[in-house]
Amino acid sequence: MTQNILLVTIDSLRTDHLSLFGHSTAQDGTLTQLGEANISLEHAYATGPGTTPSFPALLTGTLPLSYGGIGPLSDERPRVSESLHEAGLKTGGFQCNPFLSTHFNYDRGFDRFEDYQNPLMGIATKVFPRGIEINNPKLSRVDNIFHITDAIKKSYQLVMGKPRPYVSAEVITDDTLEWLDETNDPFFCWTHYMDVHHPCFPPKPYRQQYGVDHVTQSEVSTLYARMLDDSETLSEDVLTDLRLLYDAAIDYVDDQIGRIIRHLKLSGRFEDTLVIVTSDHGELFGEHDQFGKPERMYDELLHVPVIVANGPNWVEDAIGELVSLLDIPPLIHEVLEIDVPDVYEGQCPAISKPRDYILAEHEVHGDVIVGARSEDWLYEADEIRDEHRLFDLRNDGFQQVSISEHPDVPVRTVVADRLQSLDIDTRRLEDEVEGDVQSRLEDLGYL
């Protein structure tokens, strides 16, 4: 009987860069073994092309623009962690994305929540894997006067160059395993890895395996910034290196997930644990003549892997169905036989009627983009760029077509209804952060 939930999320992981989905250079590692031995939902999609519009679906069961829109989670949003905690599960969360931190109210419902948002966390990851902690109030007051962290930051950058703005997957895994060792009760564990998110710089053996060990950590950050802002100045060889670093980072994270799976097996808890591995969004490497994570609804951004291990047999019925990340929370509740909250906006795969479409949305400074994708059509209402677009996906195509020539496509009505229901609070995510966190978000390409 399933008692435990392990939710593993990998930031920025594209489905088509896994060997499980046919990627030629990826290793046949943990994710391949899990997917082949269990269930891999083939048509799963994120609720937006970025972290902030995707994680409300995964951890609150609600669409990103509900409850006022993008930003810190409001008190009114439900929390999967709270529901499971109230049902008697111990809850632990381990992640280092600033947008998923305590500052953005993602800690509610967790008995233990590690977000590694210490001052200079991103600056000191090589020397201090968990960041430089100045949490003592007296030290903080001293730092406000003497600016110790600024001095350390400048010295570190002078000596070491520009480091990655997140802690490594090894740190996240170590803390996850430590918590699992201490937790005897049924548990809900959420572990989130940032290493596949640019700037990618996995350990040297992985870079050597892909022939990119000549690229330095400082160069990765600089090249990624240029890829986003000035891609035409990069040679094809450089772009290839960035793609290979991305693949190397996937292999690194895959091995870290393997450590957790082996730990569960050795402790005799694997078969009693529903394991879900997924991603929040993908990444563009020149497809559609774009890079990074633009506010668009391309499959390269929205199509995410969803691997379900130790799930009930009926989940297999959803393998070929359209699935949204919104559907993960109801699935967890159904497997644990806990009532699904009425406020969840998703549905349980295989139990509910198959989806006709998935919704995805995003917001920039109060302007929104809402897209609906069915098996055959994609429609985007884009207030950010003041455009509406329709794409014909039939016969494995992706062709923009005239909206006026296809007036009765159902996804248009879906988007119109969603736009009509929205009540967005106009706020800038940039205004929610400052200091080192803001600097790290800039390094990650968010700001």
N, C-alpha and C positions, 0 to 999 in steps of 0.2 A: 504493500500500500504506500502510495506516495505521501510522504510527510513533509519533505523539504523542497525548497525552490532555490535554484541557482540561476540567476539572470546575468549573463555575461554580455556586455555591449562593447563594441569596438568602433571607436570614432572614425568616421570617414571611409569605412570599408566598402568598396564596390563589390557587388556580387560577382561580376565577371573577372575579378582578379583572384578568385579561388580556384584551385584545381578541381574542386567538387563541381564547379560549373564550367570546366573546360579550359581554364587558363593554363597555357603550356609550360610556363616557367615556375609556377608555384609548387611548393613541396606537397607531397601526399602526407600531411601531418594529422594533427588532432581533429581539426574541423572536417577533413575528408573522412576520417574514420568514424566520427560521430554521425556525419550526414549519411554515409553509406549504410551504417549499421542501424540507423534509427529513421527519423523523418526529416526531410528537408522540404520546406514549403517553397515551391518554385516561383510563385508569383506574388511575393510579399513586397509591400511598398511603404516607404516612410510618409509621414504627414507633412513633410516640408523638406527643402533642400539645405538643411543646416541643423545644428544642435538645438538651438532655441525653439524651432518649430516642431522638432521631432520628439524630444524627451517628455513634453507634457503628455503625449500619447502613451508612451511606455510606462511612465511612473504615476500618472494621474488618471489615465483612461479617458482623457478629454482632448478635444482638438485645440491646437495652439492658440487660435484667435478667440476661443471661448474665454469667458471670465475676464474680459477687458483687453485681451491681446498678449503680445510677446512682452516678457519682462519677468521680474521676480514672481514666483507662484503666489497667487492670492490665497488668503485663508479659506476662501469658499471652495477652492478646488479640492476634490477628493485626493487621497493619497493611497496608492496600493500598499505602501509600507504601513500606514496606519490601520488599514483594514486587516492586514495579515497579523499585525501586532495584537490587535484586539481579539483576533481569533486564537491567540496563544503562541504564535511563532516568535522566536527571537529574530531580530532584524539587524542586519549589518550592511553598510554601504561604504565602498572604497573607490574613490575616483578623484581626479585632479583637474577637471575642466572648470575654470572659474564660473562659467554660466550654469553649472550644476552644483554649485557650492552652497554652503550655509547662507551666504549673502543673498542668494536667489531662492532661499526657502526650500531647498531640496532635502534638508536634513530631517524634516518632520516625520515622525513615525519610526525612526531608526534608533535602536538601543545604542549602537555604535556607528558613528558616521565620520569617516576620515576624508577630508577634501584637500589636505595639504596646501592650504592657502596661507601659509606663513609668509612673512615678509621675505622677499628675495628667493622664494621657492624656485622660481625659474632661473634665477641667476646662478645659484650655487649647486645645481644638481650633480655636477661632477665631483665636487669636493664634499658637499653635504647632501646626500641623496634625498633627504626629506626636507631640505630647505633650512635656512637659518631662522631659528625660532626666537622671536623677541616678544613672547606672549606675556611675560611678567609686566604688570602695570608700571612698576618703578622703572624697569628698563625701557618701556615704551616712552615714558616721560623724558628720560634721558636722551633717547633717540630723537625725540621731537626737537630737542635743543641742539644736540651735537651732530645730528644726521649721520649716525654711525652706519646705518644701512646704505645710505648714498655713497659713503666712502668705500664700503666693502664692494658695492656694485661697480663703482668706477675702477677700483683696483682689479677686481676679478675680470672685468671686460678687457682691461689693458693687458693682463697676463694671458688669459685663456680665450679671448675672443667671445663671440656671441653664442651662448649655449641654448639648448632647447628650453622652451617655456613650460615644461611639464616634467613630473617625476617619471622614472622609467617603469616599464611593465613589471620588472623584477620587484620593485618596491611594493607596487600594488598587490602583486601575487603573494609576497611574503606576509603582508598584513592580513590578506584574506585567509591564508592558511593558518596563521596564528589565531585568528578569531574562530575559525572552524574548529581548531583544536580545543578552544575554550568553551565551545557551545555544544552542549549535549542534547538540548531540547530541539524539537523541530525548528527549522530556520528558514528565513528568506534572506538570501545573500545577493546583493547587487555589486558586481565588479565591473568597472569601466576602464578601458585602456585607451590612452591618447596617442600611442606611439605611431599609429598609422596615419594620424593627422600630421600634415606638414607643419613645421619643417621636420621631415623624417630623418632620423639618424640612429639606426639600431646599432647594437654592439658590433665590433669589428669582424667577428667571424661571419656574420650575416652579410655585411658589406663586402667582405672578401668573396663569399660564395657567389654574389651577383656582379663581381668585378667593379665595384664602385668604392673601394676602400681608399682611392686617391682623393675623394671629395672630403673636405674638412667640414667640421661642424659649423664654423662661421660661414663657409661658402654656401652650405645648404640654406641657411636663413636668407642670405642675400639673393641667391638664385630663385628661391621660392617667391620672394617679394617681387623680383623682376618678372617671374612667370605670370603673376597676377596682374601687374601694372604695366609691363612693357615686354610682353612675350615675344614680339617680333625681333627683339634684340638678342634672343637666345638662339644658339645653333641647335640643330636637330640632335647633335651628340649630347649637349647639355640637357635637353628635354628628355632624352633617353635615360640619362643618368638619374634624373628626378623620378622617372617612372620606375627604374630599377631599385632605387632607394625605398620607394613606396612598397614594392613587392618584398624587398628584404625585411622591411618593418612588419609586414603581414606574417612572414615566417617566424619572426621573433615573438610576436604576440601569440601566434599559434602554439609555440613551444611553452609559453607561460601558461596558457590555458590547459595544456597537457599536464602541467604540474598539479593544477587543481583537480583535474579528473583523476589522476593517479592517486592523489591524496584521498579523495572520496572512496575510491575502490579499496585502497589499503585499510581505510578505517571502517569498511563494511557499510558505507552509507550511500554508495553510488546508485544502487538499484532502487533505493527509497527516495531518490532526489530527481525531481523534474528539472532537467537542464535545458535552458533556452539560450541560444547564442544568436545574436543579431547585431545590426549596425543602425546608426541613426541617419546616415545618408552616404552618398558616394562622393566622387571627386571628378572633375573634368580635366582631361589632359589634351585639350585641343579639339575634342569633339564639339561640333556646332561652332567651331572657331572660337571657343571660349575655354577658360581655365578656372580652376578652383570651384567655388560654390556660388554661382550667380543665383539670383532669386528667380529660378525657372523650374519647370516641372519635367525635365528630361529624365528618361529612364536611367541614364548613367548616374543621376543624382538621387533618384527615388527608389530604384529597385535595390532592395537589400536582402541579404541572406537571412533566413530564419530556420535554424536547426533545432529540432525538438527531440531530446533524448529521454527515454523512460516515460514517454507520454502514453496515454491510453490508446488502444488500437483505433478508436474512432477518429483520431486526429489525422490518420492517413487519408480519410475521405476529402481533406482540404488540400491535398498536395497540388492539385491542378487549379484550385480556386484563387480568385483575387483575395488577397489578405492585406489588411492594414496593420501597422504597428498599434493602432487603437485596439486591435483584437487580442493583443497579448494579455492585458489585465483580465478580461473575461475568461480567457483560457486558463490562466492561473487559478482563478476562483473556482472554475468548474472542476479542474483536476483535484483541487483540495476539498471539493464538495462544500464550499463556502458560498453563501448567497452572493450573487453578482449585484453590486450597488446599482440602483436605477439611474444614478447620475453618470455612469460610464456611457460614453458615446460610441463604443465599439460593440462588436458582437463576437460570440465564440465561434471560431472556425469549425466547420463540419456539423455543428449542432444547429446553428442558425441557417436560414436560407442563404445560398451562395450570393456573394456580392455582385451587383451589376457594375459597380464603379468604386474607385477609391478617391478620397478627397485629400488634397494637399494645399497648404497655404503658408504665407509668410507676410511679414510686415516691415516696412522701413519708414520711420518717422510718421507713422499714422497712415501711410498709403499701403494698400494691401495688394497681394496677388493671390488669387484663388484658382486652383485647377482641379478638374475632375478627369480621371482616366478610366475608360472602360477597356474592354478587350480590343475594341476597334477604333476608339477615338480619344483624343486628348484636347481639352478645351481650357484655355487660360484667359481669365479676366485680370488684366495687369494694370492696376491703377498707378503703379510705380513708374511705368513707362508710358502710361496712357494708351495702351494697346489691348485689343482682344484678338486671340489667335486660335485657330482650329487646325488640328493635325489628323490626318488619316493614317491609322496604324495597321490597316488591313494588309494581308499578305506580307507580314513582317516588314512593312514600310514605315516611314516617318516623313510624311510629305505635308507641308502646310498647304491648306486649300482655302478657297473662298468661303467665308461664313454664310454669305447670302445664297450660295448654291446648295447649302446643306442646312436649311432652317430648322429641321425637325430632329436634329441630333440630340438625344436625351441629356447628354452631359451639359449642354448649355443651360437647360432648366435647373439642373442640380447646382451649378455654380451661381446662377441668379438667385436661387432660394437661399444659398449660404450667404451671399453678399447682403441680402435683405435682412438676415437675422443678426448681423454683426453689430456690435457696439464697442468700438475700439477706443481705448484710452491712448491719447497721443503722448508718447514719451519716447525718449531716445535712450537706447541701451547704453550709449556712451556716457550718459549722465548718471548711470547707476554704479559706475566703477571709477576708481582713480588710482594714482600711484603705481606700484609694481604690478597690480592686477591689470590695470589698463595697459601697461607696457607689454605684458604677456599676451593679452588679447590681440594687441597689434601684431605681435610676432606670430600669432596663430592665424592671422589674416581675417579676424573678426571685425576689426575696427579700421 
